[in-house]
Amino acid sequence: LGSLYKLFTKAGGVKLAVAAFKLHVKNRVAAIVKNAAYDDHMVENLLLLKGHCDAVVKNAFVDEVPISRATPSRPSGSQAADDGERVERVVNRQCEYAVQDAFQEGFKARRNKPAEMIAKYLDKAMRRGQKGKDDRAYSADLEAALSLYRFTDDKDVFRAFYRRALAKRLLLDKSASDDYEKTVLRKLKEGEISPEYDPEFEDCSNMFTDLALSRDLTAEYRGKRGGDAKLSVMILQRSVWPFTVRTKDAALPVWMTDELNKFTRFYKEKHTSHKLDWDHALGTVTMRANFKAGAKELSVSLYQAIILLLFNETEEISFNEVKTQTSLEDGELRRTLQSLACGKKRVLRKQPPGKDVNDGDVFFFNADFSDPAFRVHINSIQVKETPEESKRAQTMIEGDRKLALDAAIVRIMKGRKKTTFEQLKNQTVSAVSKHFLPEVSVIKARIDGLVEQEYIRRDEDDMTVLHYVA
């Protein structure tokens, strides 16, 4: 490639070579992005391609620039030409820009998904931690993944999935390092990754504040209750955390409900005007279980715990009975039972055997369960994003986009009073470009909706002209 670049340079065809290279990279990026069967490896493949492209640009797309004889010493990257004149090898910046443009255009081959997968890749990296890598190598890995964030137009999608994954890591204590978490947030927020300051990540920083205050509150509550209090509570601001309040949640054992009621009274004494809602989906429990091989300490989700506690009263229980006694939503119940009876650590058995949980299944406590470790973790089900969660996130993103477009259109029309569709379209794209790049058809649909709601109206003589309705 280096020799080919020199030939194009001598023939005055550098622009042609750069354009061909850009098209090749764009097609490679698009092929990776569109390959849905390998979504889990999308980011790794993009990083490999990016590293290869950077190496090609650095080593092949270089110009030899003569160095003035007045220069006292040869700079790094310089060498002597055949005629004795010293030259410096300088990377062609247009090639660097071509790679960046190729990645950005290639990402558009499949909207939203690259942004989602970058967020999920970072989630795995932040949970996995350094794993033997030194600080420099681990930081370089994070930087490489973050660099892909620059190329997506769907920054709102990245933010939505990253915020949710961060929240789960913090609440479930699955993050390898708070310091690295805060470093990544700072880079995302302060414009080190994207071109401008992004205040949307400020809420993520506030998560750490909530957790610190919760630790202090829990310590105070335990101090008042004495040595018998084992409850740990996280008080979260609804505006900060990306979770919706559940209208219906699991049915807890009476003693659990009593403990939560005691904390509620304690909290209300300190904050009389605050409303406290319990969300059990991310609750965790450490419980002791006795097996034939000896006692084990199980680290489980709250949903797993309330199912396991049923076996203190009975040796076997049907799927429908579990559903009745726990009041868990059907999909949540099946996933939870599957993690207990069909996963790697089967503390329950089921009849008939199988990988799926069906309505006719009956469950038994597995007294023969064994594990070399005393502390057994079975709550990894909480960390993984379920298909329902992913679908809900996408639905919320689409809803937020519609609201953002409506607000931008009304704001523009209020300022201009009268404008053409083309002008309004361009200004709307500009107004929301920091968050996402809307399709023209979507903008048109939002305008039509605002016309129906009588926020704006079309000109009677020219349908391409729009007026603001005061």
N, C-alpha and C positions, 0 to 999 in steps of 0.2 A: 504493500500500500504506500509505503514511503517513496519507493521508486516511481510508482504511478503518479503520486502527488507532484513529484519533481517534474515529470513529463508534462502534466497539465499546467504547472506553473510556467514552464518555458514556452508553452503554446498559448498562454493567456487564457487558459480554461479553468482557472481555480473555482470560479462561481459555479460552473457546471459540475465539477467534482464534488463540491460541497453540497449542492442540491441533490445529487445522486446518493451521496452518503446519508443525507437527512432522510430521504425517501426510504432508503433501506432500513434505517433505524426505526422510523415511524412504523413501517410494516411489521418489523420484529416485535415492537412494543404492542401493537394492536393484536398480533397473533397470541401473545401471552395473555393479554387482558381478556380476549374473547374466549379463551379455552376454559369454559366453566368446569370441566371435569377436573381441572388442576387448580381450582381457586385457592386451596390451602397452601399451594406452593407458588402462588402468583408473585408475592413480594420477593421471595428468594430468587426467583427467575429474573425479575426486573432488576434486582440488585446485581446479579451476575452480569446481565446485559449492560447495565450502566457502568460497572467496573471495566468491562471489556471496551466499551466505547470511549471511556476516559483514557484508557491506555493507548488506544489507537490514535486518538487526537494528540496525546502527549508525545508519542514516539514517531508517528507517521506524518501528521499534518503540521509540519514545522517548516519555517523559512530560515534560511541562513542570512543573517544581517551583518554586514561588515562592521567591525569595531574600529573606532578612530584610533590612529597610531599614538595619539596623545594619552590614551588610556594606560595607566601605569602597570596594571596587572590584568591577566586574563580572567574575566568573570566566570562564574559557574555556568556550565552549559556551552561554553565557547570552545572553539577549536581552530586549528590552523588550516586554511584552505590550501589547495595545491600550489598556488602561486606565492604562498608565504603570508598572504593577508589573513589576519585573524577575523573570525566570524562568530556570531552568537546564534545558537539555535533558539528561535522564538516560535511559540505555539501560535497557530492561526486562530485568533479569537472568533472569527466567523464560524469556524468548525465547532468550537465550544458552544456557541449560541445555537448552532444547528442541532446539536444533540439535545439541548434543553427544549427547543421548539418541537423536535421530533417526539420526545417523551410526552410533552403536553398535548400534542395533537393525537398521539397514539392512545392516550388515556380516554379520549372521547369516543373510541370505538365501542365502549361499554360504560355508559354513564353510571355514576354512583359506586359501582362495585370496587374499583381500585381504591377509592377513599376509604371504604369500609374495611377492605383487607389490610390496608396500611395500619389502620387503627388496631385491628386484631393482631397483626404481627407485633406491634409495639407492646400490646398487652401480654403476649407470650414472653417477650424479651424482658419486660419488667417483672414478671412473675418468676421467670427462670433465674434471673440475676447473672452474675459473672461466670459462675460454673468453671472456675479455674483460670479464667481470663484475667489479665491485669487491668487496671483502671483505664489505661490508654486504649487497649484493644476493645474493651466493652464500650467505652465512650464512642469509639470510631464506628462500631456496629450500630449504635443508636443514631449517630449523626447520619449514617448512610440511609437508614430507614426514614428518618425525618426529612432528608433531602428530597425524597419522593413526594412528600406532602406539597412541595412547591408546584408540582406539575399538575395537580388536580384542580379543576374548576369547582368541584363539589366539596368545598371546605366545610359546609354545614353538615354534610354526611360524616366526614371525618370527626368533626367536633362531637356530634351526637353519639357515635359509637365509642370514641375515646373517653368521653365523660362517663358514660355508663360503665365501661370496663374499669376505669380508674376508681369509680365509686365502689364497685364490687371488690377490687383489690384491697382498698382501704378498710371496708367494713368487715371483710372476711380475713383480714390480716394475711393476705397472700402476696403483698408487695415485697420484693427482695430488699429494697432500699428506699427509705423516704427521701434521702438526699438526691438520689437519681430521679425520683419522681418530681421533686421540686425543680431540679435542673431542666428536665424536659419541658415542664410547664412554663418555666421562664423563657426558654427558647421559643416556644409556641406563642407566648403572649407578647413578648417584647420585640417581635419582628426579626429575630435572628433566623427564622425559617421562612416565613412569608415576608413579603416586601414591607408590610406595615404593621404597626402595633395592633394586636387583636384582643380587645377587651372581653371577648366572649369566653376566654379561658380564666377570667378573674374568679368566677364561681368555683372553679376547680381548686384554686388556692384557698378559698374559704372552707373547703371540705376539711382541710387540716385543722383549721380553727375550731370547727364544730367538734372534731374528735378530741382535741385537747380539752375543751370545755366539758365534754362528756366524761372524760376520765376523772376530772376534778369532781364533777357532780356525783359520779358513782362512788368515789372514795368518801365523799361526805355522807351519802346515803348509808353506806356500809358502816361508817363510824357511828351513826345514830342507831342503826339496827343491832349492832354488836356482831359477835363472831358467827352467827347463824346465817347472815346475809351472803349469798353467793351470786346474786344477780348483777350482771354488767349491762348497762344501758347506754345506747348511743342516741343522743338527742340531735336530730338533724333539721336544719331549716328547709322547709319545703321548696323555697325558691332556689336553693343551692344544689340540691341533689336531684338527679334525673329519674326519679321514681314517682309513679302516681299512687295516690292513696287508694287502697283496695276497699271496695264497698262491702265485700264479703271475704272473710279470711277463715283460717282453720279453727276448729273447735279445740281449745286447749284443755288439759286436765284441770280440775278444780284448784289444786294447790298452785299450779302455775298462774292461773288467773288471779288468785288471791295475792300472790307476790307482786304481780303487775299493778294490781289495785293499790297496794301499799305504796309502791313507788309513785303512782299517779297522785296520791294524796300528798306525799312528800313534795313532789314537783309543784303542785298547785299552791302549796303554802308559800313557795318562793316566787312563783310567777302566776299570779291570780288571773291575769288577762290572756294567758297563753292557752291554746287548744292543743291537746296531746292526742295523737292518733297512733295506734300500734300497727306496725307492718312486720309480719312474721316471716315473710319470704326469705329474708337474708339473716334470720336469727340462727344462732348456733348453740349447740348443747354439748357439754362434756359429761358423759355418763359412764357408769361402771356396769359391766355385764359379766356374768359368771358362766363359763363354758367348762366342758369336761377337762380341757387342757389347762384350766386355770382362769383367773379373772383378767379382764382386759379393760382398758380405758378407751372408750370409743369417742371420737370427735365426729359429730354428725350435725346435719342441719336440723332446725327445729321441727320441720315436717317429718324427717326421718325419726326423730326422737319420739314424737307423739304416736307414731305407728309402732315403734319398738316397745313402748310402754304398755301397749295393749296386751302384750304377751306375758305381762305380770299376772293377768287375770285369766288367761286361757292358753291352751296349747296349740290351738289352730283357729284360724279365722278366715272367712271367705272375703273375696274382693269387695262384694257389695256391703258386707258388714264393716269393713275398714272404711269404705266410703261414707257410710252412715255415721260412724262414730267420730270421724275426723273432719267431716264436711269439706274435705279438700276438693278442689276443682278437678274434673276428670283427667285432663292431660297431666296436671301436676301430680296427681295421685299415681298414675301409671308410671311416670318417670321416677318417682320416689321409690315405689315398690320395686321397680326394675333395678335401681341402684343397690337395693338391699338384698334382692334374691337372685339377680341375674348377672351382677357385675363380678369384678375380680375378688372382692371381699364379701362373701355371701353369708351374712349373719342370719339370714332367713332362707328357708327352702320353700319351694312351691310345687304344687301338683296341679296339672301335669307339668313336667319340666319343659323348659323352652326359654328363648331369649326375649319373648314378648310377654306382656301382661294382658290377660284376657278376662272377660267378665266372669267366667266360670272357675277361675283359679282359686285355690285354697292355699294359705300360707302357714308355715310352721316355723318355730324358733329353731335355729340350727345349733344345737348343743355341741356338735362335733367341730364347729369352726375353730381354726387355729391360725396363728400368725406369729412369726418370730419376734415381732415388736410388741411391747406392752401397750403403747399408745397407737391406736389404729385409726387412721383418717379415712372416712367414707363420705365426706361432704364435698368432694370435688364437683359433684353435680351442680352445686350452686354457682361455681365459677363459670362453667360453660354456658354460653348464651343459647337459649332454646330457640327453635324455629318460630315459636309464637312471639318471643321477645324481639327477634330480628324483624318480624313482620310488623309488630307494633311500632318499633323504632322507625321503620320506613314510612308507615302511615303518618306518624307524628311529623316526620320531616316534610312529607308532601303537604300536610296541613299548614305547617309553619311557612312553607314557601308561598302558598296561596295568600296567607295573611300578609307576608312581606311584600308580595307583588301588589296587592290591593292598596296597602299603605303607601307604597312608593308612587303608584299611579295617581292616587288622590292628592298626595303631597305635590307632585309635579303639576297636575292640573290646577290645583289651588293657586300655585305661583304663576303659572302662565296664562290661565283663564281660557286660552284658545290655542290649539296646536294641531298639527297633522298626526296621523297614525304613525308615520315613519319617524317623526321627531320624538313622539311619546315612547315608541318602542326603543329607540336608541338610548334615551335618557333613563328609561326603566332598567335596561340591561346594565347601564353604568351604575345605577343606584344600588343594585343588589349584587354586583360582580364580586364583592369581597366575600360573599357567602356562597353563591352558586351562579351558574350561567343558564338562564331560562331559555327554553325553546320558544321560537316566535309564536307557534300555535298556542302555547300556554298563555303567553302575554295577551294574545288576541282573545282567548277564552275569558281571561280575567277582565278585560275591557268590556266585553259583551255583558258579563255579569254586573259590572258597575253601571252600565247603561240601563240594564233592567231594574237595578235598585235606585236609579235616578240620581246617582252621584255625578254622572256626566251624561251628555247627550250628543248625538250626531248632528252635524249641520244639515239643514233641510236641502240646501242646494249642492253640497259636496259631502258625500258620505265618508270621505277620508279625513274630514276635519272634525275635531271634537271640541266641545265646550264644557267648561266646569259649571255645575249647577250649584249655586250658593245655597 
